């Protein structure tokens, strides 16, 4: 099957798609001995694709990783500000992997990495509504806060499903909550809390679908088991 060259290079772990475009522009990529052009497609089964005259490596095995992300790490693969990247924490897997969805720099907890594009898209797509559970510490809590959090609201012009909210602990205007959401919009928890008059002081994702953070130490990662992968895929198929 033919694919764009930048996608093929990314799939083979040679470079990100953006980096692959630069390699093509620099005439370092060739198809059947002819320097490739940006946007060109090729079939790895029938075409000879080379980088600097060497054939591309075979496709890497599929990798599925669970990281307990600490606060202070971004999840984008490239950051113009030079901030610490969560991908650095899983570099020991020796594969080019990328995060499934986002967990902002000030948040911590469960973050998945993979090199399986279909798996990542299935989990991250809003239509599949994979549940995500968060432990959230807030200030500004009042007797009305739970009702305000549970009400239907719009984010980015779209109505979101009311979250499941449980009060874990309260000390005056400070509270610890468990919040379960379905869509995973950009900074959804923080924005929902803001609309309810709350300020988030700490946020940790502890569950995605049936997968939980468990006792995994902060900053550490592990491979998903075959049973965990199968369960996540089944959940997205049921929801989608």
C-alpha positions as CSV (number, residue, x, y, z in Angstrom):
1,X,0.0,0.0,0.0
2,X,1.3,3.4,-0.9
3,X,1.9,6.0,1.8
4,X,3.4,9.5,2.0
5,X,7.1,9.2,2.5
6,X,7.1,11.3,5.7
7,X,4.6,8.9,7.2
8,X,6.7,5.9,6.2
9,X,9.8,7.4,7.8
10,X,7.9,8.1,11.0
11,X,6.5,4.6,11.1
12,X,10.0,3.1,10.7
13,X,11.2,5.2,13.7
14,X,13.6,7.2,11.5
15,X,12.2,10.6,12.3
16,X,9.1,12.5,13.2
17,X,6.9,13.6,10.3
18,X,8.2,17.1,10.6
19,X,11.8,15.9,10.6
20,X,11.1,13.6,7.7
21,X,9.9,16.6,5.6
22,X,13.3,18.3,6.2
23,X,15.1,15.1,5.2
24,X,13.1,15.0,1.9
25,X,13.7,18.7,1.2
26,X,17.4,18.0,1.7
27,X,17.3,15.3,-1.0
28,X,18.4,12.7,1.5
29,X,15.5,10.4,0.8
30,X,15.3,8.5,-2.5
31,X,12.7,6.1,-4.1
32,X,14.1,3.6,-6.5
33,X,17.3,5.6,-6.8
34,X,15.6,8.9,-7.6
35,X,15.6,11.8,-5.0
36,X,12.1,12.1,-3.5
37,X,10.0,15.2,-3.5
38,X,7.8,16.4,-0.6
39,X,4.3,14.8,-0.8
40,X,5.5,11.8,-2.8
41,X,4.1,8.4,-2.0
42,X,5.7,5.0,-2.2
43,X,4.9,1.4,-1.4
44,X,7.5,-0.1,0.9
45,X,6.6,-3.6,-0.4
46,X,7.5,-2.8,-4.0
47,X,9.7,0.3,-3.9
48,X,13.2,0.7,-2.7
49,X,13.2,3.6,-0.2
50,X,16.5,4.8,1.1
51,X,17.8,7.5,3.5
52,X,21.4,8.6,2.7
53,X,21.7,5.6,0.4
54,X,20.7,3.1,3.0
55,X,17.4,1.1,3.1
56,X,14.9,2.0,5.7
57,X,14.9,-0.2,8.8
58,X,12.1,-2.7,9.2
59,X,8.9,-1.7,11.0
60,X,9.4,-1.6,14.8
61,X,7.4,-3.9,17.0
62,X,4.3,-2.3,18.5
63,X,5.0,-0.8,22.0
64,X,2.4,0.2,24.6
65,X,3.7,2.1,27.7
66,X,2.1,3.5,30.9
67,X,4.0,6.4,32.5
68,X,3.3,8.1,35.8
69,X,4.1,11.6,34.6
70,X,5.5,14.0,37.1
71,X,4.4,17.7,37.2
72,X,6.7,19.9,35.2
73,X,7.0,17.9,32.0
74,X,5.3,18.8,28.7
75,X,3.8,16.0,26.4
76,X,4.5,17.6,23.0
77,X,7.4,15.8,21.3
78,X,9.1,19.1,20.4
79,X,9.0,22.3,22.6
80,X,10.4,25.6,21.4
81,X,11.0,26.7,25.0
82,X,13.3,23.7,25.8
83,X,11.2,22.5,28.6
84,X,11.5,18.9,29.9
85,X,9.6,16.4,27.8
86,X,7.7,13.4,29.1
87,X,9.0,11.3,26.2
88,X,12.5,11.6,27.8
89,X,11.2,9.5,30.7
90,X,10.3,6.6,28.4
91,X,13.4,6.7,26.2
92,X,14.6,3.4,27.8
93,X,12.1,1.5,25.6
94,X,14.5,2.3,22.7
95,X,11.6,2.9,20.3
96,X,10.2,6.1,18.8
97,X,6.9,6.4,20.7
98,X,4.5,9.3,21.2
99,X,1.9,10.2,23.8
100,X,-1.7,9.3,23.5
101,X,-3.6,12.5,24.1
102,X,-2.2,15.3,26.4
103,X,-1.5,15.9,30.0
104,X,-0.5,19.5,30.6
105,X,2.7,20.5,32.2
106,X,1.2,21.3,35.6
107,X,-0.7,18.0,35.7
108,X,0.6,14.6,36.7
109,X,-0.4,10.9,36.5
110,X,-1.3,8.3,33.9
111,X,0.0,9.0,30.4
112,X,0.1,6.4,27.6
113,X,2.8,6.2,25.0
114,X,2.8,4.0,21.8
115,X,4.0,3.7,18.3
116,X,0.6,2.2,17.2
117,X,-1.2,5.0,15.4
118,X,-4.6,3.2,15.2
119,X,-4.5,2.4,18.9
120,X,-3.7,6.0,19.8
121,X,-6.4,7.5,17.5
122,X,-9.0,5.1,18.9
123,X,-8.2,6.0,22.5
124,X,-7.9,9.7,21.9
125,X,-10.9,10.4,19.6
126,X,-13.7,12.2,21.5
127,X,-16.4,10.1,19.8
128,X,-15.2,7.0,21.7
129,X,-15.7,8.8,25.0
130,X,-13.1,6.7,26.9
131,X,-13.6,7.5,30.6
132,X,-10.7,9.3,32.4
133,X,-10.6,9.6,36.1
134,X,-8.8,12.4,38.0
135,X,-8.0,13.2,41.6
136,X,-8.3,17.0,41.9
137,X,-7.4,19.3,44.7
138,X,-9.1,22.7,44.7
139,X,-9.7,25.9,46.6
140,X,-12.8,28.0,46.7
141,X,-15.1,25.1,47.5
142,X,-18.6,25.8,48.7
143,X,-21.8,23.9,49.3
144,X,-22.9,24.6,45.7
145,X,-19.6,23.5,44.1
146,X,-20.6,19.9,43.4
147,X,-23.9,20.9,41.7
148,X,-22.0,23.5,39.6
149,X,-19.5,20.9,38.5
150,X,-22.1,18.4,37.5
151,X,-24.2,20.8,35.4
152,X,-24.0,20.6,31.6
153,X,-21.6,23.2,30.1
154,X,-20.1,24.1,26.8
155,X,-16.3,24.0,26.0
156,X,-15.0,25.2,22.6
157,X,-18.6,25.7,21.5
158,X,-19.6,22.1,22.2
159,X,-21.7,20.7,25.0
160,X,-19.9,18.1,27.1
161,X,-21.4,15.2,29.1
162,X,-21.8,16.1,32.7
163,X,-18.9,14.7,34.7
164,X,-19.1,12.3,37.6
165,X,-18.0,14.1,40.7
166,X,-17.3,12.7,44.2
167,X,-16.2,14.7,47.2
168,X,-13.3,12.8,48.8
169,X,-12.3,15.3,51.5
170,X,-13.1,18.9,52.5
171,X,-11.3,21.3,54.9
172,X,-13.1,24.6,54.8
173,X,-12.8,26.0,51.2
174,X,-10.2,23.4,50.3
175,X,-11.4,20.1,48.9
176,X,-10.2,16.9,47.3
177,X,-12.4,15.5,44.5
178,X,-12.6,12.6,42.1
179,X,-13.8,13.6,38.7
180,X,-14.6,11.3,35.8
181,X,-14.9,12.8,32.3
182,X,-15.5,11.3,28.9
183,X,-14.4,13.7,26.1
184,X,-11.0,14.9,27.3
185,X,-11.1,18.4,25.8
186,X,-8.0,20.6,26.2
187,X,-7.5,21.4,29.9
188,X,-11.1,20.3,30.5
189,X,-10.9,19.7,34.2
190,X,-9.2,23.0,35.0
191,X,-11.7,24.9,32.7
192,X,-14.7,23.1,34.3
193,X,-13.5,23.9,37.7
194,X,-12.9,27.5,36.7
195,X,-16.5,27.8,35.5
196,X,-17.6,26.5,38.9
197,X,-15.5,29.1,40.7
198,X,-12.8,26.7,41.8
199,X,-9.0,26.9,41.5
200,X,-7.2,23.7,40.8
201,X,-4.0,23.4,43.0
202,X,-3.1,19.9,42.0
203,X,-4.4,17.4,39.3
204,X,-3.5,13.8,38.9
205,X,-5.0,11.4,36.3
206,X,-5.4,8.0,37.9
207,X,-7.5,6.1,35.3
208,X,-8.1,5.8,31.6
209,X,-10.8,3.3,30.6
210,X,-10.1,0.1,32.7
211,X,-6.4,1.0,33.1
212,X,-5.3,2.4,36.4
213,X,-2.2,4.0,37.7
214,X,-1.9,1.6,40.5
215,X,1.2,1.7,42.6
216,X,3.5,2.9,39.8
217,X,6.0,5.4,41.3
218,X,6.1,8.9,39.9
219,X,8.4,9.2,36.9
220,X,8.5,5.5,36.3
221,X,7.0,3.5,33.4
222,X,6.0,0.0,32.5
223,X,4.8,-1.9,29.4
224,X,1.0,-2.7,29.2
225,X,0.1,-6.3,29.4
226,X,-1.6,-8.0,26.4
227,X,-4.8,-8.2,28.6
228,X,-4.7,-4.5,29.3
229,X,-4.2,-3.7,25.6
230,X,-7.1,-5.9,24.6
231,X,-9.4,-4.5,27.3
232,X,-8.7,-0.9,26.1
233,X,-9.4,-1.8,22.5
234,X,-12.6,-3.6,23.4
235,X,-13.8,-0.5,25.4
236,X,-13.2,1.8,22.4
237,X,-15.1,-0.5,20.1
238,X,-18.0,-0.7,22.4
239,X,-18.2,3.1,22.8
240,X,-17.4,4.1,19.2
